[in-house]
């Protein structure tokens, strides 16, 4: 199983540094780049199941993904995904409260699974102090 967080790194003092958890998900909503669709840019840590989490979030938001462009950074740790979406009426997401709901949902939903998996890994890790 692939670890969710980055592995510990060597600190400047020679000891092992503590690995950081998942970095924040960044969501930008663009209604100017495409005439018919809202373009949603999602930048997140790359991990198994990320696209499934995002697809579930879009479904829950009642948005249809018409087109998607998925790109990973050079180190494969971060992704830049662009989703062209339409609402239930076939139009753009333009109402400020709807846009905020989309942004908040997408910023949080990919992290839920990552944190649950990281917590599970810690829970299942053998106790080094046990006899």
ROSE-4610 file (N, C-alpha, C; in Angstrom, 1 decimal, always signed):
// ROSE-4610
residu = [X/X/X/X/X/X/X/X/X/X/X/X/X/X/X/X/X/X/X/X/X/X/X/X/X/X/X/X/X/X/X/X/X/X/X/X/X/X/X/X/X/X/X/X/X/X/X/X/X/X/X/X/X/X/X/X/X/X/X/X/X/X/X/X/X/X/X/X/X/X/X/X/X/X/X/X/X/X/X/X/X/X/X/X/X/X/X/X/X/X/X/X/X/X/X/X/X/X/X/X/X/X/X/X/X/X/X/X/X/X/X/X/X/X/X/X/X/X/X/X/X/X/X/X/X/X/X/X/X/X/X/X/X/X/X/X/X/X/X/X/X/X/X/X/X/X/X/X/X/X/X/X/X/X/X/X/X/X/X/X/X/X/X/X/X/X/X/X/X/X/X/X/X/X/X/X/X/X/X/X/X/X/X/X/X/X/X/X/X/X/X/X/X/X/X/X/X/X/X/X/X/X/X/X/X/X/X/X/X/X/X/X/X/X/X/X/X/X/X/X/X/X/X/X/X/X/X/X/X/X/X/X/X/X/X/X/X/X/X/X/X/X/X/X/X/X/X/X/X/X/X/X/X/X/X/X/X/X/X/X/X/X/X/X/X/X/X/X/X/X/X/X/X/X/X/X/X/X/X/X/X/X/X/X/X/X/X/X/X/X/X/X/X/X/X/X/X/X/X/X/X/X/X/X/X/X/X/X/X/X/X/X/X/X/X/X/X/X/X/X/X/X/X/X/X/X/X/X/X/X/X/X/X/X/X/X/X/X/X/X/X/X/X/X/X/X/X/X/X/X/X/X/X/X/X/X/X/X/X/X/X/X/X/X/X/X/X/X/X/X/X/X/X/X/X/X/X/X/X/X/X/X/X/X/X/X/X/X/X/X/X/X/X]
num = [1/1/1/2/2/2/3/3/3/4/4/4/5/5/5/6/6/6/7/7/7/8/8/8/9/9/9/10/10/10/11/11/11/12/12/12/13/13/13/14/14/14/15/15/15/16/16/16/17/17/17/18/18/18/19/19/19/20/20/20/21/21/21/22/22/22/23/23/23/24/24/24/25/25/25/26/26/26/27/27/27/28/28/28/29/29/29/30/30/30/31/31/31/32/32/32/33/33/33/34/34/34/35/35/35/36/36/36/37/37/37/38/38/38/39/39/39/40/40/40/41/41/41/42/42/42/43/43/43/44/44/44/45/45/45/46/46/46/47/47/47/48/48/48/49/49/49/50/50/50/51/51/51/52/52/52/53/53/53/54/54/54/55/55/55/56/56/56/57/57/57/58/58/58/59/59/59/60/60/60/61/61/61/62/62/62/63/63/63/64/64/64/65/65/65/66/66/66/67/67/67/68/68/68/69/69/69/70/70/70/71/71/71/72/72/72/73/73/73/74/74/74/75/75/75/76/76/76/77/77/77/78/78/78/79/79/79/80/80/80/81/81/81/82/82/82/83/83/83/84/84/84/85/85/85/86/86/86/87/87/87/88/88/88/89/89/89/90/90/90/91/91/91/92/92/92/93/93/93/94/94/94/95/95/95/96/96/96/97/97/97/98/98/98/99/99/99/100/100/100/101/101/101/102/102/102/103/103/103/104/104/104/105/105/105/106/106/106/107/107/107/108/108/108/109/109/109/110/110/110/111/111/111/112/112/112/113/113/113/114/114/114/115/115/115/116/116/116/117/117/117/118/118/118/119/119/119/120/120/120/121/121/121/122/122/122/123/123/123/124/124/124/125/125/125/126/126/126/127/127/127/128/128/128/129/129/129/130/130/130/131/131/131]
x = [+0.9/+0.0/+0.9/+0.5/+1.3/+0.9/+1.9/+1.7/+1.0/+0.1/-0.6/+0.3/+1.0/+1.8/+3.2/+4.0/+5.4/+6.2/+7.1/+7.9/+8.8/+9.2/+10.1/+11.3/+11.8/+13.0/+14.1/+15.3/+16.4/+16.4/+16.4/+16.4/+17.8/+18.0/+19.3/+20.2/+19.5/+20.3/+20.7/+20.3/+20.7/+19.7/+18.7/+17.6/+16.5/+15.6/+14.4/+13.4/+13.0/+12.0/+10.6/+9.6/+8.3/+7.6/+7.0/+6.3/+5.1/+4.8/+3.7/+2.5/+1.3/+0.1/-0.3/-1.4/-1.8/-1.9/-1.4/-1.4/-2.8/-3.1/-4.5/-4.8/-6.1/-6.6/-7.0/-6.5/-6.8/-7.8/-8.9/-9.9/-10.2/-10.2/-10.5/-11.6/-12.6/-13.7/-13.7/-13.7/-13.6/-14.8/-15.5/-16.6/-16.3/-15.0/-14.7/-14.0/-13.3/-12.5/-13.3/-14.5/-15.3/-16.7/-17.2/-18.5/-19.7/-19.6/-20.8/-20.6/-19.4/-19.1/-18.3/-18.5/-17.7/-16.4/-15.3/-14.0/-13.6/-13.4/-13.0/-11.6/-10.7/-9.3/-9.1/-8.7/-8.4/-6.9/-6.2/-4.8/-4.8/-4.2/-4.3/-3.1/-2.8/-1.8/-2.3/-1.4/-1.8/-1.8/-2.9/-3.1/-4.1/-4.0/-5.0/-6.4/-7.4/-8.7/-9.1/-8.2/-8.4/-9.5/-9.4/-10.4/-11.8/-11.8/-13.0/-13.7/-12.9/-13.4/-14.0/-13.3/-13.7/-15.0/-15.0/-16.2/-17.4/-17.2/-18.3/-18.8/-17.9/-18.3/-19.0/-18.6/-19.3/-20.8/-20.9/-22.2/-23.1/-22.5/-23.3/-23.7/-22.9/-23.2/-24.2/-24.5/-25.4/-24.8/-23.5/-22.8/-22.3/-22.5/-22.0/-20.7/-19.7/-18.4/-18.5/-18.3/-18.4/-17.0/-16.0/-14.6/-13.7/-12.6/-11.6/-10.2/-9.3/-7.9/-7.1/-6.4/-5.7/-4.2/-3.4/-2.0/-1.3/-0.2/+0.6/+1.8/+2.3/+3.6/+4.7/+5.9/+7.1/+7.4/+7.1/+7.5/+6.3/+5.2/+4.0/+3.3/+3.7/+3.1/+1.9/+1.8/+0.7/+0.1/-1.2/-1.9/-2.6/-2.8/-3.6/-4.7/-5.9/-7.0/-7.9/-8.4/-9.4/-10.6/-11.7/-13.0/-13.9/-14.5/-15.5/-16.8/-17.6/-18.9/-20.1/-21.2/-22.5/-23.4/-24.3/-25.3/-26.4/-27.4/-28.5/-29.4/-29.3/-30.1/-29.3/-28.0/-27.2/-26.3/-26.3/-25.6/-24.4/-23.8/-22.7/-23.1/-22.2/-22.4/-22.0/-23.1/-22.8/-23.3/-24.2/-24.6/-23.5/-23.3/-22.2/-22.3/-23.5/-23.6/-23.3/-23.7/-23.5/-22.0/-21.3/-19.9/-19.1/-19.6/-18.9/-19.1/-20.3/-20.6/-19.7/-19.6/-18.7/-17.3/-16.8/-15.4/-15.2/-16.0/-15.8/-15.9/-16.9/-17.0/-15.8/-15.3/-14.1/-12.9/-12.8/-11.6/-11.5/-12.7/-12.7/-12.8/-13.7/-14.0/-12.7/-11.8/-10.6/-9.8/-9.8/-9.0/-9.6/-11.0/-11.6/-11.0/-10.9/-10.4/-8.9/-8.1/-6.7/-6.5/-7.2/-7.0/-7.5/-8.6/-9.1/-8.1/-7.5/-6.5/-5.2/-4.8/-3.6/-3.9/-5.1/-5.5/-5.5/-6.0/-6.1/-4.7/-3.8/-2.4/-1.8/-2.0/-1.5/-2.1/-3.4/-4.1/-3.6/-3.4/-3.0/-1.5/-0.7/+0.8/+1.0/+1.9/+2.2/+2.8/+2.5/+3.0/+4.5/+5.4/+6.8/+7.2/+6.3/+6.5/+5.9/+5.2/+4.5/+5.6/+5.4/+6.3/+6.1]
y = [-1.2/+0.0/+1.2/+2.2/+3.5/+4.4/+5.0/+5.9/+7.2/+7.7/+9.0/+10.2/+10.3/+11.4/+11.1/+12.2/+12.0/+11.3/+10.5/+9.8/+10.7/+10.3/+11.2/+11.6/+12.8/+13.2/+13.5/+13.6/+13.9/+15.4/+15.7/+17.1/+17.6/+18.9/+19.5/+19.1/+18.7/+18.3/+16.8/+16.1/+14.7/+13.7/+14.2/+13.3/+13.2/+12.3/+12.2/+13.3/+13.9/+15.0/+14.3/+14.9/+14.4/+14.7/+13.7/+13.9/+14.7/+15.6/+16.4/+15.7/+16.0/+15.4/+16.0/+15.6/+16.1/+17.6/+18.2/+19.6/+20.1/+21.3/+21.8/+21.6/+21.4/+21.3/+22.7/+23.1/+24.5/+24.4/+25.1/+25.1/+26.5/+26.6/+27.9/+27.7/+28.6/+28.5/+29.6/+29.2/+30.1/+30.1/+31.2/+31.3/+32.1/+32.5/+33.3/+32.5/+31.4/+30.7/+29.9/+29.5/+28.7/+29.4/+29.4/+30.1/+29.3/+28.0/+27.2/+26.5/+26.3/+25.5/+26.3/+25.9/+26.5/+25.6/+26.2/+25.5/+25.5/+24.3/+24.2/+23.6/+24.3/+23.9/+23.4/+22.1/+21.5/+21.1/+21.7/+21.3/+20.6/+19.3/+18.5/+17.6/+17.0/+15.9/+14.7/+14.1/+12.9/+11.7/+11.0/+9.8/+8.8/+7.6/+6.7/+7.1/+7.1/+7.4/+8.9/+9.7/+11.2/+11.5/+11.0/+11.3/+10.7/+9.6/+9.0/+9.9/+10.4/+11.4/+12.6/+13.1/+14.3/+14.0/+12.9/+12.5/+12.4/+11.8/+11.7/+13.0/+13.9/+15.3/+16.0/+15.9/+16.5/+15.9/+14.6/+14.0/+14.5/+14.6/+15.1/+16.5/+17.3/+18.7/+18.9/+17.8/+17.7/+18.5/+18.3/+18.9/+17.7/+18.0/+17.0/+17.4/+16.5/+16.8/+16.5/+17.5/+17.3/+17.0/+17.6/+17.3/+17.5/+16.8/+16.9/+16.8/+17.5/+17.5/+17.2/+16.1/+15.7/+15.8/+16.4/+16.6/+16.4/+15.7/+15.6/+16.4/+16.9/+17.6/+16.7/+17.3/+16.5/+15.4/+15.7/+14.7/+13.8/+13.9/+13.1/+13.2/+14.2/+14.3/+15.3/+16.1/+17.1/+17.0/+17.2/+17.2/+18.5/+18.8/+19.9/+19.4/+19.4/+18.9/+20.0/+20.0/+21.0/+20.2/+20.6/+20.0/+21.0/+20.7/+21.6/+21.0/+21.8/+21.2/+22.1/+21.5/+22.2/+21.8/+22.7/+22.4/+21.5/+21.3/+20.4/+21.0/+22.3/+22.9/+23.1/+22.6/+22.6/+23.9/+24.7/+26.0/+26.0/+27.2/+27.4/+27.6/+27.4/+27.6/+29.1/+29.9/+31.4/+32.0/+31.4/+32.1/+32.0/+33.1/+33.2/+32.1/+31.8/+30.8/+29.4/+29.2/+27.9/+27.7/+28.8/+28.7/+28.5/+29.1/+28.9/+27.5/+26.9/+25.6/+24.6/+24.8/+23.9/+24.0/+25.2/+25.4/+24.7/+24.9/+24.3/+22.8/+22.3/+20.8/+20.2/+20.8/+20.2/+20.4/+21.4/+21.6/+20.6/+20.1/+19.2/+17.8/+17.4/+16.0/+15.2/+15.6/+14.8/+14.5/+15.4/+15.2/+14.2/+14.0/+13.1/+11.7/+11.2/+9.8/+9.8/+10.8/+10.8/+10.8/+11.6/+11.6/+10.3/+9.7/+8.5/+7.4/+7.3/+6.3/+6.5/+7.8/+8.0/+7.6/+7.9/+7.6/+6.1/+5.4/+3.9/+3.3/+3.9/+3.4/+3.5/+4.6/+4.8/+3.9/+3.6/+2.7/+1.3/+0.9/-0.5/-0.7/+0.3/+0.2/-0.5/-1.6/-2.3/-1.3/-1.5/-0.7/-1.1/-0.2/-0.5/-0.8/-0.4/-0.6/-1.9/-2.6/-3.9/-5.0/-5.9/-7.0/-8.1]
z = [+0.0/+0.0/+0.0/-0.8/-0.9/+0.2/+0.8/+1.9/+1.4/+2.3/+1.9/+2.1/+3.2/+3.5/+2.9/+2.7/+2.2/+3.3/+2.9/+3.9/+4.7/+5.9/+6.7/+5.9/+6.1/+5.5/+6.5/+6.1/+7.0/+7.3/+8.6/+9.0/+9.0/+9.1/+9.0/+10.2/+11.3/+12.5/+12.5/+11.4/+11.2/+11.6/+12.4/+12.8/+11.8/+11.9/+11.0/+11.3/+10.3/+10.4/+10.3/+10.9/+10.9/+9.6/+9.0/+7.7/+7.8/+6.9/+6.9/+6.4/+6.8/+6.2/+4.9/+4.4/+3.0/+3.0/+1.9/+1.7/+1.3/+1.5/+1.2/-0.3/-0.5/-1.9/-2.3/-3.5/-4.0/-5.1/-5.0/-6.0/-6.6/-7.9/-8.6/-9.5/-9.5/-10.4/-11.4/-12.7/-13.8/-14.8/-14.9/-15.8/-17.1/-17.3/-18.4/-19.5/-19.2/-20.2/-21.2/-20.9/-21.8/-21.9/-23.1/-23.3/-22.7/-22.6/-22.2/-20.9/-20.4/-19.2/-18.2/-16.9/-15.8/-15.8/-15.7/-15.6/-14.1/-13.6/-12.2/-12.1/-11.6/-11.5/-10.0/-9.9/-8.6/-8.6/-7.6/-7.4/-6.0/-6.0/-4.8/-4.8/-3.7/-3.6/-4.4/-5.2/-5.9/-5.0/-5.2/-4.4/-5.0/-4.7/-5.3/-4.8/-5.7/-5.4/-5.4/-5.8/-5.8/-6.8/-8.1/-9.1/-8.7/-8.0/-7.6/-6.6/-5.6/-4.6/-5.3/-6.3/-7.0/-7.8/-8.5/-9.3/-8.3/-7.2/-6.2/-5.8/-5.5/-5.1/-6.2/-7.4/-8.5/-8.6/-8.5/-8.5/-7.4/-6.2/-5.0/-5.2/-5.9/-6.2/-7.4/-8.0/-9.2/-10.3/-10.5/-11.7/-12.6/-13.9/-14.9/-15.4/-15.4/-15.9/-17.4/-18.2/-19.7/-20.3/-19.7/-20.1/-18.9/-19.0/-17.9/-18.5/-17.9/-18.2/-16.9/-16.9/-15.7/-15.9/-15.0/-15.2/-13.9/-13.9/-12.6/-12.8/-11.6/-11.6/-11.9/-12.1/-12.4/-11.4/-10.2/-9.1/-8.8/-9.5/-9.3/-7.9/-7.2/-5.8/-5.8/-6.8/-6.9/-8.3/-8.3/-9.6/-9.9/-11.1/-11.6/-12.5/-12.0/-12.8/-13.2/-14.4/-14.9/-15.3/-14.8/-15.1/-15.7/-16.8/-17.5/-17.1/-16.4/-15.8/-16.2/-16.1/-16.3/-15.2/-14.8/-13.7/-14.2/-13.4/-13.7/-14.8/-15.0/-16.1/-17.4/-17.4/-18.6/-18.7/-17.7/-17.8/-16.8/-16.8/-15.9/-14.4/-13.5/-12.1/-11.9/-11.7/-11.7/-10.4/-9.7/-8.4/-7.4/-6.7/-5.7/-4.6/-4.1/-3.1/-3.6/-4.9/-5.5/-5.8/-6.2/-6.5/-5.2/-4.1/-2.8/-2.3/-2.5/-2.1/-2.9/-4.2/-5.0/-4.5/-4.3/-3.8/-2.5/-1.5/-0.2/-0.2/-1.0/-1.1/-1.7/-2.8/-3.5/-2.7/-1.9/-1.0/+0.1/+0.5/+1.7/+1.3/+0.3/+0.0/-0.3/-1.1/-1.4/-0.2/+0.8/+2.0/+3.0/+3.0/+3.9/+3.8/+2.6/+2.4/+2.8/+2.4/+2.7/+4.2/+5.0/+6.4/+7.1/+6.5/+7.1/+6.8/+5.7/+5.4/+6.2/+6.4/+7.2/+8.7/+9.2/+10.5/+10.7/+9.7/+9.7/+9.7/+8.9/+8.9/+10.3/+10.9/+12.3/+13.3/+13.2/+14.1/+13.9/+12.6/+12.4/+12.5/+12.7/+12.8/+14.1/+14.1/+15.3/+16.3/+17.6/+18.7/+18.9/+18.8/+19.0/+20.4/+21.3/+22.8/+23.3/+22.4/+22.9/+23.0/+23.9/+24.1/+23.1]
